[in-house]
Amino acid sequence: MLSLIVFLPIIAGLVILAVPSSQKQIIRIVSLLASLAQVVLSVLIWRAYDPSLPGITAGPGGSPLGSFQFVEKLPWISLNLGGFGSLNIEYFLGIDGISVTMVILTALISAIGILSSWTIQKQVKGYFILYNLLASAMMGCFVALDFFLFYVFWEIMLLPMYFLIGIWGGPNREYAAIKFFLYTLFGSVFMLLVMIGLYFSVIDPVTGNHTFSLVAMASQENYIKDAILGPDNVMWRYVAFIVLFIGFAIKVPMFPFHTWLPDAHVEAPTPISVILAGVLLKLGTYGMMRINFPLFPEVFHASMYVIGIFGAINIIYGAFCALAQQDLKKMVAYSSISHMGYVLLGLAAGNSEGMVGALYQMFNHGTITAMLFLLVGVIYDRAHTRQIDKFGGLASYMPVYAAVVTIAWFASLGLPGLSGFISEAFVFVGAFSSVTTRYIAMVSVLGIVFGAAYLLWSLQRVFLGKRKADAAYDIEVGEDGHEHIHFHDWKGKLDLDGRELAMLVPLAVIIIFLGIYPMPVLGMLTTSINKLVEVLSPVVMTTMN
């Protein structure tokens, strides 16, 4: 089932290759059907997943099959290198509570991105082929349990994202695409070096051979004595942790590696901004939880304070930058940097409460920020501008749009009753209960205040008050004596249409439902998070029931 959910978009891409470029509607429908099939499969996986089983552990008898579910494990590449030993790479897929939430999120956001792409007119065939390749690579990263296979999917993501920004983006798309590519590639090079070092430092307890298995790497018992990245070589393990952490931190993005994100978001078309904020950023923190921390638990324990400080910087610095923006999309981009800081803070706490909050924040941020970028795209399609000072009083003329924006805005600032509140509350509970991050959490709380400031201020300027003198729309008095609004060069329906509602309503329902009853997600991840905390360090373990 995992292979099917990973490669369905690629199958759709191959079908699209056989469709003439002129048949744009067929290309869109094929992509939509594949993405909806992914959603159905993710729901089936969620229903069949047993949350009582532990996460990262070698399982009974040293077998990884005892701890991960839906496991697919086949030999992939096996080479005898003579005096250098052998190369053993496996096609190894599986999920636990940490990855199953990301699988559901990826399927959902990918499908919504297809709907958002419906208005793409430029080189439609090429666009959807690249989009489907990107969707497969993202899903593959979340289910791969072989480090080499994870790295392959990680690198595959670069290519379609580079072209999707560079070809279909805004006026400075080439600059933004190259900047994104170089930043991510920089981190990938270090990841490759650590991956090779780990391969020659770990043995499979079943076969006795070197292995790329992330499950085997997470067990300290499987390290070879005196290996370059073995437990005895403390310095090299610190070096490996740091360079691997930087590779994932670039993707988060963590300050000071964040500068590629605002450019990429502003220049990317709306569907790609949705994918970027909704899924791709989560791969950074997911990589930390799946690879970085469990492979070097003692280094993580020593680094918790530093990670917490960077999380606080992300929260406050991102909020300040968002507060200064005049471009609505850039404001949402900086708010995304701020909210990913909560994830870092929860991870730095090192306890179950903090990490549950971090993972739940990853899921909630994916749905909330995707909704925010979709809403920015809706207004840009009509007004051809994102400048906040070009609006004012829109709530009177677009009441449905204003209502949906209000839900997304208040979810983003953490209003009780919406999903963002639950995850941020867990993060702060975990951070306050950890001696290491307690005072950092006290400072980070300011991010909530600044978040409310930029969100409420932008809401007031765009939707309330009166129309600006140089607004992006005009007001006319019709024959019925009522005022009518029309955007410059906009011929379509003023308020949200059916396609736009199909994109936004599911996200709004999820945000409200998980804000009231979060257990469908929390129930899946708690056992795996508890096991991860146990693997990281018994010193910082606090068990959640």
C-alpha positions as CSV (number, residue, x, y, z in Angstrom):
1,M,0.0,0.0,0.0
2,L,2.9,2.4,0.7
3,S,4.4,1.8,-2.7
4,L,1.1,2.5,-4.3
5,I,0.6,5.8,-2.4
6,V,4.1,6.9,-3.2
7,F,4.1,6.1,-6.9
8,L,0.5,6.9,-7.9
9,P,1.5,10.5,-8.9
10,I,4.3,9.2,-11.0
11,I,1.9,6.8,-12.8
12,A,-0.3,9.8,-13.4
13,G,2.6,11.6,-14.8
14,L,3.4,8.8,-17.2
15,V,-0.3,8.8,-18.3
16,I,0.0,12.6,-18.9
17,L,3.0,12.0,-21.1
18,A,0.8,10.1,-23.5
19,V,-1.9,12.8,-23.5
20,P,-1.6,15.6,-26.2
21,S,-0.6,18.9,-24.8
22,S,-3.8,20.5,-26.2
23,Q,-6.0,18.3,-23.9
24,K,-5.5,20.5,-20.9
25,Q,-8.6,19.4,-19.1
26,I,-7.8,15.7,-19.4
27,I,-4.3,16.4,-17.9
28,R,-5.9,18.2,-15.0
29,I,-8.4,15.4,-14.4
30,V,-5.8,12.6,-14.5
31,S,-3.7,14.5,-11.9
32,L,-6.8,15.2,-9.7
33,L,-7.9,11.5,-9.8
34,A,-4.4,10.4,-8.8
35,S,-4.2,12.8,-5.9
36,L,-7.7,11.9,-4.7
37,A,-6.7,8.2,-4.8
38,Q,-3.8,9.2,-2.6
39,V,-6.2,10.8,-0.1
40,V,-8.3,7.6,-0.1
41,L,-5.3,5.4,0.5
42,S,-4.1,7.7,3.3
43,V,-7.5,7.4,5.0
44,L,-7.3,3.6,4.7
45,I,-3.8,3.6,6.2
46,W,-5.1,5.8,9.0
47,R,-8.0,3.4,9.7
48,A,-5.8,0.3,9.6
49,Y,-2.9,1.8,11.6
50,D,-2.5,0.4,15.1
51,P,-1.3,3.3,17.4
52,S,-0.4,1.0,20.3
53,L,2.7,-0.3,18.6
54,P,6.0,1.6,19.3
55,G,7.9,3.7,16.9
56,I,11.7,3.7,16.4
57,T,12.9,0.5,17.9
58,A,14.6,-2.6,16.6
59,G,11.6,-4.7,17.6
60,P,11.5,-8.3,18.8
61,G,14.6,-10.2,18.0
62,G,16.3,-7.2,16.4
63,S,13.8,-7.2,13.5
64,P,12.4,-3.8,12.4
65,L,9.2,-5.5,11.3
66,G,8.1,-5.5,14.9
67,S,7.9,-1.7,15.3
68,F,6.8,-0.3,11.9
69,Q,3.6,-1.0,10.1
70,F,2.8,-1.5,6.4
71,V,6.4,-2.6,6.0
72,E,7.8,-3.3,2.5
73,K,11.4,-4.5,2.5
74,L,13.2,-5.8,-0.6
75,P,16.9,-5.9,-1.7
76,W,17.5,-3.1,-4.2
77,I,21.3,-2.6,-4.8
78,S,23.9,-5.2,-3.7
79,L,27.5,-4.8,-4.8
80,N,30.7,-6.6,-3.8
81,L,33.4,-3.9,-3.5
82,G,36.3,-6.3,-2.9
83,G,38.6,-5.0,-0.2
84,F,36.1,-2.2,0.6
85,G,33.4,-4.7,1.6
86,S,30.0,-4.7,0.1
87,L,27.2,-2.2,-0.7
88,N,23.8,-3.2,0.5
89,I,20.8,-0.8,-0.2
90,E,17.3,-1.9,0.4
91,Y,13.9,-0.7,-0.8
92,F,12.6,-0.3,2.8
93,L,9.3,1.4,3.5
94,G,7.3,1.6,6.7
95,I,5.4,4.0,8.9
96,D,4.9,4.7,12.6
97,G,2.9,7.4,14.4
98,I,5.4,10.1,13.4
99,S,5.2,9.4,9.7
100,V,1.5,8.4,9.3
101,T,0.4,12.0,10.2
102,M,2.7,13.4,7.6
103,V,1.4,10.9,5.0
104,I,-2.1,12.1,5.6
105,L,-1.0,15.7,5.4
106,T,0.9,15.2,2.2
107,A,-2.0,13.5,0.4
108,L,-4.4,16.2,1.5
109,I,-2.2,19.1,0.6
110,S,-1.2,17.6,-2.8
111,A,-4.9,17.1,-3.7
112,I,-5.8,20.7,-2.7
113,G,-2.7,21.9,-4.7
114,I,-4.1,20.2,-7.8
115,L,-7.4,22.1,-7.4
116,S,-5.5,25.3,-7.0
117,S,-3.5,24.5,-10.2
118,W,-6.7,24.4,-12.2
119,T,-6.2,27.9,-13.5
120,I,-2.6,27.3,-14.7
121,Q,-2.5,27.9,-18.5
122,K,1.2,28.0,-19.3
123,Q,2.7,24.7,-20.4
124,V,0.0,22.7,-18.6
125,K,1.4,19.3,-19.5
126,G,4.9,20.1,-18.2
127,Y,3.5,21.7,-15.1
128,F,1.5,18.7,-14.0
129,I,4.2,16.2,-14.8
130,L,6.6,18.1,-12.5
131,Y,3.9,18.5,-9.9
132,N,3.2,14.8,-9.8
133,L,6.9,14.0,-9.6
134,L,7.2,16.4,-6.6
135,A,4.2,14.8,-4.9
136,S,5.7,11.3,-5.2
137,A,9.1,12.5,-3.8
138,M,7.5,14.1,-0.8
139,M,5.5,11.1,0.0
140,G,8.6,8.9,-0.4
141,C,10.6,10.8,2.1
142,F,7.9,10.3,4.8
143,V,7.8,6.5,4.4
144,A,11.4,5.6,3.5
145,L,13.3,3.7,6.3
146,D,16.5,3.2,4.3
147,F,18.7,6.3,4.5
148,F,19.9,5.9,0.9
149,L,16.3,5.7,-0.3
150,F,15.3,8.7,1.8
151,Y,18.2,10.7,0.3
152,V,17.1,9.7,-3.3
153,F,13.6,11.0,-2.6
154,W,15.0,14.1,-0.9
155,E,17.1,15.0,-3.9
156,I,14.4,14.2,-6.4
157,M,12.3,17.0,-4.8
158,L,14.8,19.6,-5.8
159,L,14.3,19.2,-9.5
160,P,10.6,19.7,-9.9
161,M,10.5,22.5,-7.3
162,Y,13.3,24.3,-9.0
163,F,11.4,24.3,-12.4
164,L,8.0,24.9,-10.9
165,I,9.3,28.1,-9.3
166,G,11.6,29.0,-12.2
167,I,9.1,28.6,-15.0
168,W,5.7,29.3,-13.5
169,G,6.8,31.9,-10.9
170,G,6.7,35.7,-10.7
171,P,9.0,38.3,-12.2
172,N,12.0,37.3,-10.1
173,R,11.4,33.6,-10.4
174,E,14.8,32.6,-11.7
175,Y,16.6,34.3,-8.7
176,A,14.2,32.6,-6.2
177,A,14.5,29.2,-7.9
178,I,18.3,29.3,-7.9
179,K,18.5,30.5,-4.3
180,F,16.1,27.7,-3.2
181,F,18.1,25.1,-5.1
182,L,21.6,26.2,-3.8
183,Y,20.5,26.4,-0.2
184,T,18.9,23.0,-0.2
185,L,21.7,21.4,-2.2
186,F,24.3,22.8,0.2
187,G,22.6,20.9,3.1
188,S,22.2,17.8,1.0
189,V,26.0,17.5,0.4
190,F,26.6,17.3,4.1
191,M,23.8,14.9,4.5
192,L,25.4,12.6,1.9
193,L,28.7,12.6,3.8
194,V,27.1,11.7,7.1
195,M,25.0,9.0,5.4
196,I,28.2,7.3,4.0
197,G,29.9,7.6,7.4
198,L,26.9,6.0,9.1
199,Y,26.8,3.2,6.6
200,F,30.3,2.0,7.4
201,S,29.6,2.4,11.2
202,V,26.5,0.3,11.5
203,I,25.8,-3.3,10.9
204,D,22.4,-5.0,10.4
205,P,21.9,-7.3,13.4
206,V,20.1,-9.9,11.2
207,T,22.5,-10.1,8.2
208,G,25.7,-8.9,9.8
209,N,26.3,-6.6,6.8
210,H,26.7,-2.8,6.7
211,T,23.3,-1.2,6.3
212,F,21.5,2.1,5.5
213,S,18.6,1.0,7.7
214,L,17.4,4.0,9.8
215,V,16.0,1.5,12.3
216,A,19.4,-0.3,12.7
217,M,21.1,3.1,12.9
218,A,18.9,4.2,15.8
219,S,20.1,1.3,17.9
220,Q,23.4,2.0,19.7
221,E,24.0,-1.8,19.9
222,N,24.4,-2.0,16.1
223,Y,27.4,0.3,15.9
224,I,30.8,-1.3,15.1
225,K,33.4,-0.8,17.7
226,D,35.9,2.0,16.8
227,A,33.8,3.0,13.7
228,I,34.3,6.6,12.6
229,L,30.8,7.5,13.7
230,G,30.6,4.9,16.5
231,P,29.6,5.9,20.1
232,D,33.3,6.1,21.1
233,N,34.2,8.8,18.6
234,V,32.5,11.7,20.4
235,M,34.0,14.5,18.3
236,W,33.0,13.0,14.9
237,R,29.5,12.3,16.2
238,Y,29.2,16.0,17.2
239,V,30.4,17.0,13.8
240,A,28.0,14.7,12.0
241,F,25.1,15.8,14.2
242,I,25.8,19.5,13.4
243,V,26.2,19.2,9.7
244,L,23.1,16.9,9.4
245,F,21.2,19.3,11.6
246,I,22.1,22.2,9.3
247,G,20.9,20.2,6.3
248,F,17.5,19.8,7.9
249,A,17.4,23.3,9.4
250,I,17.8,24.8,5.9
251,K,14.5,23.1,4.9
252,V,12.6,24.2,8.1
253,P,13.9,27.0,7.6
254,M,15.7,27.9,10.8
255,F,17.3,31.3,11.3
256,P,19.9,32.2,9.8
257,F,19.2,29.8,6.9
258,H,15.7,31.2,6.3
259,T,16.4,33.9,3.6
260,W,15.5,31.6,0.7
261,L,11.9,31.1,1.9
262,P,10.3,34.6,1.5
263,D,11.8,34.9,-2.1
264,A,10.6,31.4,-3.0
265,H,7.1,32.0,-1.6
266,V,6.6,35.4,-3.2
267,E,7.7,34.3,-6.7
268,A,6.2,30.8,-6.6
269,P,2.7,30.3,-8.1
270,T,0.0,29.8,-5.4
271,P,-0.2,26.0,-5.6
272,I,3.6,25.7,-5.2
273,S,3.5,28.0,-2.2
274,V,0.8,25.8,-0.7
275,I,3.0,22.7,-1.2
276,L,6.1,24.5,0.0
277,A,4.5,25.7,3.2
278,G,2.2,22.8,3.8
279,V,4.6,19.9,3.3
280,L,8.1,20.7,2.3
281,L,9.0,22.7,5.4
282,K,7.9,19.7,7.5
283,L,10.5,17.5,5.9
284,G,13.1,19.5,7.8
285,T,11.7,18.9,11.3
286,Y,10.6,15.3,10.3
287,G,14.2,14.6,9.3
288,M,15.4,15.8,12.7
289,M,12.9,13.5,14.5
290,R,13.4,10.5,12.2
291,I,17.2,10.7,11.5
292,N,19.1,13.5,13.3
293,F,18.1,13.0,16.9
294,P,17.7,9.2,17.3
295,L,21.0,8.5,15.5
296,F,22.9,10.9,17.8
297,P,20.9,11.0,21.0
298,E,23.7,12.0,23.3
299,V,24.5,15.0,21.0
300,F,20.9,16.0,20.9
301,H,20.7,16.0,24.7
302,A,23.7,18.3,24.8
303,S,22.2,20.6,22.1
304,M,18.7,21.0,23.5
305,Y,19.4,24.5,24.9
306,V,20.9,25.7,21.6
307,I,18.0,24.3,19.5
308,G,15.5,26.0,21.9
309,I,17.3,29.3,21.4
310,F,17.1,29.0,17.7
311,G,13.4,28.1,18.0
312,A,12.8,31.3,20.0
313,I,14.6,33.4,17.5
314,N,12.5,31.9,14.7
315,I,9.3,32.6,16.6
316,I,10.1,36.3,17.5
317,Y,12.2,37.3,14.5
318,G,9.7,35.8,12.1
319,A,6.8,37.6,13.8
320,F,8.6,40.9,13.7
321,C,9.4,40.5,10.0
322,A,5.8,39.6,9.3
323,L,4.7,42.7,11.2
324,A,6.8,44.9,8.8
325,Q,5.5,43.5,5.5
326,Q,3.2,45.3,3.0
327,D,3.0,42.3,0.7
328,L,0.3,39.9,2.0
329,K,2.1,36.8,0.7
330,K,5.4,37.8,2.2
331,M,3.7,38.4,5.5
332,V,2.3,34.8,5.4
333,A,5.8,33.6,4.5
334,Y,7.4,35.2,7.5
335,S,4.5,34.0,9.7
336,S,5.4,30.5,8.5
337,I,9.0,30.9,9.7
338,S,7.6,32.1,13.1
339,H,5.3,29.1,13.5
340,M,8.0,26.6,12.6
341,G,9.9,28.0,15.5
342,Y,7.3,26.5,17.8
343,V,8.1,23.1,16.3
344,L,11.8,23.6,17.1
345,L,11.0,24.7,20.6
346,G,8.9,21.6,21.2
347,L,11.6,19.4,19.9
348,A,14.2,21.1,22.1
349,A,12.1,20.3,25.2
350,G,13.1,16.7,24.7
351,N,10.0,15.4,26.5
352,S,6.8,13.7,25.2
353,E,4.6,16.7,25.7
354,G,6.9,19.0,23.7
355,M,7.4,16.5,20.9
356,V,3.8,15.7,20.6
357,G,3.1,19.4,20.4
358,A,5.9,19.8,17.8
359,L,4.5,17.0,15.6
360,Y,0.9,18.2,16.0
361,Q,2.1,21.7,15.2
362,M,3.7,20.4,12.0
363,F,0.3,18.9,10.9
364,N,-1.7,22.0,11.9
365,H,0.7,24.4,10.4
366,G,0.5,22.4,7.2
367,T,-3.3,22.9,7.0
368,I,-3.5,26.4,8.3
369,T,-0.6,27.9,6.2
370,A,-1.8,26.1,3.1
371,M,-5.2,27.8,3.6
372,L,-3.5,31.2,4.1
373,F,-1.6,31.0,0.9
374,L,-4.7,29.8,-1.0
375,L,-6.6,32.8,0.3
376,V,-3.8,35.2,-0.7
377,G,-3.9,33.6,-4.2
378,V,-7.7,34.1,-4.4
379,I,-7.4,37.9,-3.8
380,Y,-4.4,38.2,-6.1
381,D,-6.3,36.5,-9.0
382,R,-8.9,39.2,-8.7
383,A,-6.9,42.3,-7.8
384,H,-3.5,41.5,-9.4
385,T,-1.8,42.9,-6.3
386,R,-0.9,41.7,-2.9
387,Q,-0.2,45.1,-1.3
388,I,-2.1,45.4,1.9
389,D,-2.5,49.2,1.5
390,K,-4.4,48.7,-1.7
391,F,-7.4,47.2,0.0
392,G,-9.9,48.1,2.7
393,G,-13.5,47.4,3.4
394,L,-13.6,44.1,1.5
395,A,-15.8,42.4,4.1
396,S,-18.8,44.3,2.8
397,Y,-18.4,43.0,-0.7
398,M,-16.8,39.6,-0.2
399,P,-18.5,38.3,3.0
400,V,-17.8,34.6,2.3
401,Y,-14.2,35.2,1.6
402,A,-13.9,37.4,4.7
403,A,-15.4,34.7,6.9
404,V,-13.0,32.0,5.6
405,V,-10.0,34.4,6.0
406,T,-11.1,35.1,9.6
407,I,-11.1,31.3,10.4
408,A,-7.6,30.9,8.9
409,W,-6.2,34.1,10.5
410,F,-7.5,33.2,14.0
411,A,-6.3,29.6,13.7
412,S,-2.9,30.9,12.8
413,L,-2.7,33.2,15.9
414,G,-3.8,30.2,18.1
415,L,-7.4,31.0,19.1
416,P,-8.9,28.3,21.5
417,G,-11.3,26.1,19.6
418,L,-9.1,26.0,16.5
419,S,-6.3,23.5,15.9
420,G,-3.4,25.9,16.2
421,F,-4.2,26.5,19.8
422,I,-3.9,22.8,20.8
423,S,-0.5,22.3,19.3
424,E,1.0,25.5,20.6
425,A,-0.3,24.7,24.1
426,F,1.4,21.3,24.1
427,V,4.6,22.9,22.9
428,F,4.6,25.4,25.8
429,V,3.6,22.7,28.3
430,G,6.5,20.6,27.2
431,A,8.9,23.6,27.1
432,F,7.9,24.9,30.5
433,S,8.2,21.4,32.1
434,S,11.8,21.1,30.8
435,V,14.5,22.8,32.9
436,T,16.5,23.3,29.8
437,T,13.9,25.3,27.8
438,R,11.8,26.8,30.6
439,Y,13.2,30.4,30.4
440,I,13.4,30.2,26.6
441,A,9.6,29.4,26.6
442,M,8.9,32.4,28.7
443,V,10.5,34.6,26.1
444,S,8.9,32.7,23.2
445,V,5.4,33.5,24.5
446,L,5.9,37.0,23.1
447,G,5.6,35.4,19.7
448,I,1.9,34.9,20.3
449,V,1.4,38.6,21.1
450,F,3.4,39.7,18.0
451,G,1.5,37.1,15.9
452,A,-1.8,38.5,17.0
453,A,-0.5,42.0,16.1
454,Y,0.4,41.3,12.5
455,L,-2.6,39.1,11.8
456,L,-5.2,41.3,13.3
457,W,-3.7,44.5,11.8
458,S,-3.7,43.0,8.3
459,L,-7.2,41.7,8.8
460,Q,-8.3,45.2,9.8
461,R,-6.6,46.9,6.9
462,V,-7.8,44.6,4.2
463,F,-11.4,43.8,5.3
464,L,-12.5,46.6,7.6
465,G,-12.7,50.4,7.3
466,K,-13.1,52.2,4.0
467,R,-11.7,51.7,0.6
468,K,-8.3,53.4,0.0
469,A,-8.2,56.3,-2.6
470,D,-5.7,54.3,-4.7
471,A,-7.4,50.9,-4.1
472,A,-7.1,47.9,-6.4
473,Y,-10.8,48.0,-7.0
474,D,-13.5,50.5,-7.9
475,I,-17.0,51.1,-6.4
476,E,-19.9,51.8,-8.7
477,V,-23.5,52.6,-7.9
478,G,-25.8,50.4,-9.9
479,E,-29.3,51.1,-11.2
480,D,-30.7,49.5,-8.1
481,G,-29.0,52.2,-6.0
482,H,-26.6,49.8,-4.3
483,E,-22.8,49.9,-4.4
484,H,-21.1,47.3,-6.5
485,I,-17.4,46.5,-6.4
486,H,-15.2,45.3,-9.3
487,F,-11.5,44.6,-9.4
488,H,-9.4,46.0,-12.2
489,D,-9.3,43.6,-15.1
490,W,-11.4,41.0,-13.2
491,K,-14.2,39.4,-15.2
492,G,-15.1,36.5,-12.9
493,K,-17.3,36.0,-9.9
494,L,-16.5,38.4,-7.1
495,D,-16.8,36.2,-4.0
496,L,-15.5,32.6,-3.7
497,D,-16.6,30.2,-6.5
498,G,-17.2,26.5,-6.3
499,R,-13.6,25.4,-7.1
500,E,-12.2,27.8,-4.4
501,L,-14.7,26.6,-1.9
502,A,-13.7,23.0,-2.6
503,M,-10.1,23.9,-1.8
504,L,-10.8,25.9,1.3
505,V,-13.8,24.3,3.1
506,P,-12.1,20.9,3.8
507,L,-9.2,22.8,5.4
508,A,-11.5,24.9,7.4
509,V,-13.4,21.9,8.6
510,I,-10.2,20.1,9.6
511,I,-9.0,23.2,11.5
512,I,-12.2,23.5,13.5
513,F,-12.7,19.8,14.1
514,L,-9.1,19.2,15.3
515,G,-9.3,22.3,17.5
516,I,-12.3,20.8,19.3
517,Y,-11.4,17.1,19.2
518,P,-7.7,16.5,18.4
519,M,-7.6,12.8,19.3
520,P,-7.8,11.5,15.7
521,V,-4.3,12.9,15.2
522,L,-2.9,12.8,18.8
523,G,-4.0,9.2,19.3
524,M,-1.9,8.1,16.3
525,L,1.4,9.7,17.4
526,T,1.6,9.5,21.2
527,T,3.1,5.9,21.5
528,S,5.7,6.6,18.8
529,I,6.7,9.9,20.4
530,N,7.1,8.2,23.8
531,K,9.3,5.6,22.2
532,L,11.4,8.3,20.4
533,V,11.8,10.2,23.7
534,E,13.0,6.9,25.3
535,V,15.5,6.3,22.6
536,L,16.8,9.9,22.7
537,S,17.6,9.9,26.4
538,P,16.1,8.4,29.6
539,V,17.3,11.5,31.4
540,V,14.7,13.7,29.7
541,M,11.9,11.2,29.4
542,T,8.5,12.1,30.7
543,T,5.8,9.6,29.6
544,M,2.4,10.7,28.3
545,N,-0.6,8.5,28.7
